[in-house]
C-alpha cells in the first residue's frame, strides 16, 4: 500500500468508531491543555519577574563598586564582614574591555553641584561618563539627543532634575522639599543655566559671605537632552567625564578645602580624578552576564547585577513552576494511556481485518504504519484542539484571573499577564502530543503484526 492508501484507511478506521475516537481525543485535549496552561503560568511568572527587574535597569549591565562587602564563602556562621575597598582606575577599565562577551565599559565619576537659572536653583548629582558609550548603556531620552565626544559643557539631564529647581528667596517655596516640588517656569533647553561647586551662589544670605570662594567661578552649561521620566538614570545629570575631571581639578586649585562646599557639609563630591566610584560593564548577551560577573568577582572586585535579583526570584518560585509542570504531565500521561487502550481495543475488534490484510499480501511494515498513524493522528488532532482550548483558558485567566487570584506580580502601570503561551510552546505541545500518540501506539502496533493470519481468520 502506498502512503495515500494508508492515510485513507487510518481516517476511515477512526471515523468508523466516532464515539471512542472522540472520547480518546477529549483525553488528549485535556492533557495537552493542562500541561500548556500550567507551563504558561510559569512562563507568565518568569516574564513578570523580568519586567519588574528590568524596570530597575538593564539586565545586561554589571556595576563594579569601589566599596563593597565580600561574599562569605565559609560555613563559620559569621554573617558580618568588614567592607572592602578596591581602586577603580583606567587600568581596570582596559582589563574589563578585554573580557570575552563585554560590549562596552565606562567609568563613573560623581560630584554634587549647584545649578542656577535666573531666580531658581537646584542641587543635583553630576555623573561623569564616557559619552561614546551612552547609547550602549541604554539611555532613553524623552527629548533632545545624547552627548558626543565633541561636547564639553553640554549635559544630559534627568527629567526629575527639572522639578528640583525652586526659588530660595520665595517664602512659599522654602519648605518645598517636605511637600511637593514646585513646577518652575524653566526651559532647560533655552534658558541660561550655570553650575557651580559654590553652594551659596545665586542666593541672598546675610551670614554666608565668608563661605563663598570668589575664585570658584560658575560654569555655563547647555542641556542637550532629557532622560525619560521613571528611568533608572533619571535622577542625575550626565556630562563628559573628561570635562568633569577638569572642573574638579579647577575646583581643587581654587578651594582651600577641596571636596567641601558651603556651610561645611560634604556631599560626596569626588576630589580625585584618577579613581572612580563605580564602573559600568555592558555585556552583549544576557546569557553571558553571570559568567562575566563571576570573572570580575574572581578578579577581586565587588560587582553586582540585576540578574542576581532575577535569579533569586526565579529560584524562590522554582518549586511552584516544577509542580505546575508535573500536574500537566500527569494529565498528559493519563491521555497517553487512553490512546493505548483505544488502539488495543481496536486490534481485538479488527483481528479478522488484520488477518485478511496479511493473506492478500500486505507487508508487515504497512500494518505497523497503519496503527502508528492512527495513534499519531489522535495525538496530533488532540494536540491542535488542546492548544486552541489552552488559548481560551489563558485569555480568561488574563482577563479575570488577576482580580480573582489577587496576584501582584506586576509593577504599577504595567499590564500583567499571568498566563503567556509563546509560539514555541504551541508548536512543542502539538509535536509532543503527536509523539505521545506514536509512543502510545507502538505496543498495539507491535501486537498487531504478531497476529497469525490463519489464527486471525479462524478466530473470527
C-alpha positions in Angstrom: 0.0 0.0 0.0 1.2 3.5 -0.7 1.1 6.4 1.8 -2.2 7.7 0.4 -4.0 4.4 1.0 -2.6 4.1 4.5 -3.8 7.7 5.3 -7.3 7.0 3.9 -7.6 3.7 5.8 -6.4 5.4 9.0 -9.1 8.2 8.8 -11.7 5.7 7.8 -11.0 3.5 10.8 -11.0 6.4 13.2 -14.3 7.7 11.8 -15.9 4.3 11.9 -15.6 4.4 15.7 -16.5 8.0 16.3 -17.6 7.8 19.9 -14.5 6.1 21.0 -12.3 8.3 19.0 -13.9 11.5 20.3 -13.6 10.3 23.9 -9.9 9.5 23.3 -9.4 12.9 21.7 -11.0 14.6 24.7 -8.4 12.9 26.9 -5.6 14.2 24.7 -7.2 17.7 24.6 -7.5 17.9 28.4 -3.9 16.5 28.8 -2.4 18.9 26.3 -4.4 21.9 27.6 -3.3 21.1 31.2 0.4 20.9 30.5 0.3 24.0 28.3 -1.7 26.1 30.8 0.5 25.0 33.7 3.6 25.9 31.8 2.1 29.2 30.6 1.6 30.2 34.2 5.3 29.5 34.9 6.3 31.5 31.9 4.0 34.3 32.8 5.6 34.4 36.3 9.1 34.5 34.8 8.2 37.3 32.4 6.5 39.3 35.2 9.7 39.0 37.3 11.8 40.1 34.3 9.6 43.2 33.8 9.9 44.1 37.5 13.7 43.8 37.5 14.0 45.5 34.1 12.2 48.5 35.4 15.1 48.9 37.8 17.6 49.0 35.0 19.2 46.8 32.2 19.8 43.2 33.0 22.9 43.3 30.8 24.7 45.9 32.9 27.2 45.0 35.6 28.1 47.6 38.3 31.5 47.5 39.9 31.7 49.4 43.2 34.7 50.9 44.9 33.2 50.0 48.3 31.7 46.6 48.7 31.0 43.7 51.1 32.8 40.5 50.1 30.8 37.3 49.8 31.1 34.8 52.7 32.5 31.5 51.3 32.8 29.5 54.5 30.4 27.9 57.0 31.7 29.7 60.0 28.3 31.2 60.7 29.7 34.7 60.8 27.2 36.9 58.9 29.2 40.1 59.2 32.2 41.0 57.2 34.2 44.2 57.0 33.6 46.3 53.9 36.4 46.3 51.4 37.8 49.0 49.1 39.4 48.4 45.7 40.8 51.1 43.4 38.9 51.6 40.2 41.0 53.3 37.6 41.8 53.4 33.9 43.9 50.2 34.1 41.0 48.2 35.3 38.8 49.7 32.6 41.2 48.4 30.0 41.2 45.0 31.6 37.4 44.8 31.6 37.2 45.7 27.9 39.2 42.6 27.1 36.8 40.1 28.9 35.0 37.9 26.3 31.4 39.0 25.9 31.8 42.6 27.1 30.3 45.2 24.7 31.2 48.4 26.5 32.8 49.8 29.6 32.5 53.2 31.2 33.9 54.6 34.4 31.6 56.9 36.5 32.8 59.9 38.3 30.4 61.6 40.7 30.2 65.2 42.0 27.5 67.2 43.7 26.9 70.7 42.2 24.5 73.5 42.3 22.5 74.6 39.3 21.2 78.2 38.9 18.8 79.5 36.3 17.7 83.1 37.0 15.9 83.1 40.3 15.7 79.3 40.5 18.3 77.0 42.0 18.7 73.2 42.2 21.1 70.7 43.8 21.9 67.5 41.9 24.4 64.8 41.4 26.6 65.2 38.3 27.9 62.0 36.8 30.9 62.0 34.5 30.6 59.2 31.9 32.3 58.1 28.7 30.0 59.7 26.3 30.9 57.4 23.4 29.2 54.5 25.3 26.0 56.3 26.3 23.9 54.6 23.6 25.3 51.2 24.6 24.2 51.8 28.2 20.6 52.3 27.0 20.0 56.0 27.9 16.3 56.6 27.0 15.6 60.2 26.1 12.2 61.9 26.1 13.7 65.0 24.3 16.9 66.0 22.7 20.0 63.9 22.0 22.8 62.1 23.7 26.2 63.5 24.3 29.0 63.1 21.8 32.8 63.3 22.0 32.8 66.9 20.9 30.6 68.1 23.8 32.3 69.8 26.7 29.9 71.9 28.8 26.9 70.1 27.4 24.8 67.8 29.7 22.0 65.3 29.5 19.7 65.9 32.4 17.2 63.6 34.1 13.6 64.7 33.8 13.2 64.7 37.6 16.0 67.2 38.0 13.9 69.8 36.3 11.5 69.6 39.2 14.3 70.2 41.7 14.5 73.9 40.8 13.0 76.3 43.2 13.1 79.9 44.2 15.1 80.1 47.5 14.0 83.7 48.1 10.3 82.8 47.9 8.6 82.2 51.3 6.1 79.8 49.7 8.9 77.5 48.3 11.1 77.5 51.4 9.7 74.1 52.5 9.1 72.7 49.1 11.1 69.5 49.9 8.6 68.5 52.6 5.6 69.0 50.5 5.6 68.8 46.7 8.3 70.3 44.4 7.1 73.4 42.6 7.0 73.4 38.8 9.4 76.2 38.0 8.9 78.1 34.8 12.2 77.0 33.2 13.0 76.0 29.7 16.2 73.9 30.3 16.9 73.8 26.6 16.8 77.6 26.0 17.3 79.3 29.4 20.7 80.1 30.7 21.8 77.6 33.3 25.1 77.6 35.3 26.5 75.1 37.6 29.0 75.6 40.4 30.7 74.0 43.4 29.8 77.1 45.4 26.6 76.2 47.3 25.9 79.8 48.2 25.9 81.1 44.6 22.7 82.7 43.4 21.2 83.1 46.9 20.9 86.2 49.1 22.2 85.4 52.6 23.4 87.6 55.4 25.9 85.4 57.1 27.4 83.2 54.4 29.6 85.7 52.7 32.7 84.2 54.3 31.9 80.8 52.9 31.8 81.9 49.3 35.1 81.4 47.4 35.1 84.0 44.7 37.9 82.2 42.8 35.5 79.4 42.0 33.5 80.8 39.1 30.3 79.1 37.8 30.3 77.3 34.5 27.6 77.8 32.0 26.1 74.6 30.6 23.9 73.6 27.7 21.2 70.9 28.2 21.0 68.9 25.0 18.8 66.0 26.2 16.3 65.0 28.9 16.2 61.4 30.2 12.9 59.7 30.1 10.9 60.1 33.4 10.9 57.0 35.5 14.1 55.6 34.1 16.8 54.3 36.5 19.1 57.0 35.2 16.5 59.8 35.7 18.0 61.3 38.9 21.3 62.6 37.8 22.9 65.0 35.4 25.4 63.4 32.9 28.4 65.1 31.5 31.6 64.2 29.6 33.8 62.6 32.2 37.0 64.4 30.9 35.3 67.7 31.2 34.1 66.9 34.8 37.7 66.0 35.7 38.9 69.4 34.5 36.2 71.1 36.6 37.1 69.1 39.7 40.8 69.9 39.2 40.0 73.6 38.9 37.8 73.5 42.0 40.6 71.7 43.9 43.0 74.5 43.0 40.5 77.3 43.8 39.2 75.9 47.1 41.1 75.8 50.4 39.2 72.6 51.4 38.8 70.5 48.2 35.8 68.3 48.2 33.9 70.5 50.7 31.3 73.0 49.9 29.5 75.9 51.6 28.3 75.5 55.2 30.9 72.8 55.8 28.8 69.9 54.5 30.4 67.2 52.4 28.1 66.0 49.6 30.2 63.2 48.2 31.9 65.3 45.5 35.0 63.5 44.3 38.3 65.2 44.8 40.3 62.6 42.8 40.2 62.4 39.0 42.3 59.2 38.6 40.0 57.0 40.6 36.3 56.3 40.1 33.4 55.4 42.4 31.8 53.0 40.0 32.3 51.3 36.7 29.6 50.0 34.4 30.1 47.0 32.2 27.7 46.2 29.4 27.5 42.5 28.4 26.4 41.9 24.8 24.3 38.8 25.5 22.2 38.2 28.7 23.3 34.6 28.7 26.9 35.7 29.4 26.1 38.1 32.2 26.6 35.6 35.0 29.9 34.4 33.5 31.3 37.9 33.1 30.0 38.8 36.6 31.8 35.8 38.2 35.0 36.7 36.2 35.0 40.2 37.7 34.4 38.8 41.2 37.3 36.4 40.7 39.5 39.4 39.9 38.7 40.6 43.5 36.2 43.4 42.8 32.8 43.9 44.2 30.4 43.5 41.3 26.6 43.2 41.1 23.9 42.9 38.5 20.2 42.9 38.4 20.5 39.4 37.1 21.3 38.4 40.7 17.9 39.7 41.8 16.2 38.0 38.9 17.9 34.7 39.7 16.9 34.8 43.4 13.3 35.5 42.4 13.3 32.6 39.9 14.9 30.3 42.5 12.2 31.2 45.0 9.5 30.1 42.6 11.3 27.1 41.1 9.3 24.6 43.1 6.0 26.2 42.1 6.9 26.0 38.4 8.0 22.4 38.8 4.7 21.4 40.4 2.7 23.2 37.7 4.6 21.3 35.0 4.2 18.0 36.9 0.4 18.4 37.1 0.2 18.9 33.4 2.5 16.0 32.7 0.3 13.7 34.8 -2.8 14.7 32.8 -1.0 14.1 29.5 0.2 10.7 30.8 -3.3 9.7 31.5 -4.3 10.7 28.0 -1.5 8.5 26.6 -2.9 5.5 28.5 -6.3 6.3 26.9 -4.7 6.2 23.4 -3.0 2.9 24.2 -6.3 1.4 25.5 -8.2 2.6 22.4 -5.6 1.1 20.0 -5.6 -2.2 21.9 -9.3 -2.5 21.8 -9.2 -1.6 18.1 -6.8 -4.6 17.5 -9.2 -7.0 19.2 -12.1 -5.7 17.1 -10.1 -5.8 13.8 -8.4 -9.1 14.2 -10.0 -10.6 11.1 -9.2 -7.4 9.1 -5.5 -7.8 10.1 -5.6 -11.5 9.0 -7.1 -10.7 5.7 -4.5 -7.9 5.1 -1.8 -10.5 5.7 -3.4 -13.1 3.5 -3.7 -10.8 0.5 0.0 -9.9 0.7 0.1 -6.7 2.8 3.6 -6.4 4.2 4.1 -6.2 7.9 5.6 -2.7 7.8 2.4 -1.3 6.3 0.3 -2.8 9.1 2.6 -1.3 11.7 2.5 2.1 9.9 -1.3 2.0 9.8 -1.7 1.6 13.5 1.0 4.0 14.3 -0.6 6.6 12.0 -4.0 6.2 13.7 -2.5 6.8 17.1 -0.4 9.7 15.8 -3.5 11.3 14.3 -5.3 11.1 17.6 -2.3 12.8 19.3 -1.9 15.4 16.5 -5.6 16.4 16.3 -5.9 16.3 20.1 -2.8 18.5 20.4 -4.2 21.0 18.0 -7.6 21.2 19.7 -5.8 21.3 23.1 -3.8 24.3 22.0 -7.0 26.1 21.0 -8.5 25.2 24.3 -5.4 26.4 26.1 -5.5 29.9 24.4 -9.1 30.2 25.6 -8.2 29.4 29.2 -5.2 31.7 29.1 -7.4 34.5 27.8 -9.9 34.0 30.7 -7.1 33.9 33.2 -5.6 37.1 32.0 -8.9 38.9 31.9 -10.4 37.7 35.1 -7.8 35.7 37.0 -5.8 38.7 38.2 -8.5 40.1 40.4 -9.8 36.7 41.4 -6.3 35.4 42.5 -5.1 38.8 43.7 -1.8 38.3 42.1 0.6 41.3 42.5 3.5 40.3 40.2 3.5 43.5 38.1 4.9 46.9 38.7 2.5 49.9 38.8 1.4 50.9 35.3 2.5 47.6 33.8 0.0 45.3 32.1 0.1 41.9 33.8 -0.3 38.6 32.0 -0.3 35.7 34.4 -0.6 33.2 31.5 1.7 33.5 28.5 1.7 31.0 25.6 4.6 31.7 23.3 4.6 30.2 19.7 7.3 27.7 20.6 5.2 26.3 23.4 2.2 25.8 21.0 4.4 24.1 18.4 6.1 21.9 21.1 2.7 20.9 22.5 1.4 19.7 19.1 4.6 17.9 18.4 4.7 16.4 21.8 1.1 15.3 21.6 1.9 13.6 18.2 4.9 11.9 19.8 2.9 10.7 22.7 0.3 9.3 20.2 3.1 7.4 18.4 4.6 6.0 21.6 1.2 5.0 22.8 0.5 3.2 19.6 3.9 1.4 19.5 2.8 -1.6 21.7 -0.6 -2.1 19.9 1.2 -1.9 16.5 3.7 -4.5 17.6 0.9 -6.7 18.9 -0.9 -6.4 15.6 2.0 -7.5 13.4 2.5 -10.6 15.6 -1.0 -11.9 14.9 -1.0 -15.0 12.8 -3.1 -14.7 9.6 -4.7 -18.1 9.9 -5.4 -17.8 13.6 -6.9 -14.4 13.0 -9.3 -15.8 10.3 -10.1 -18.9 12.3 -10.8 -16.8 15.4 -13.5 -14.9 13.6 
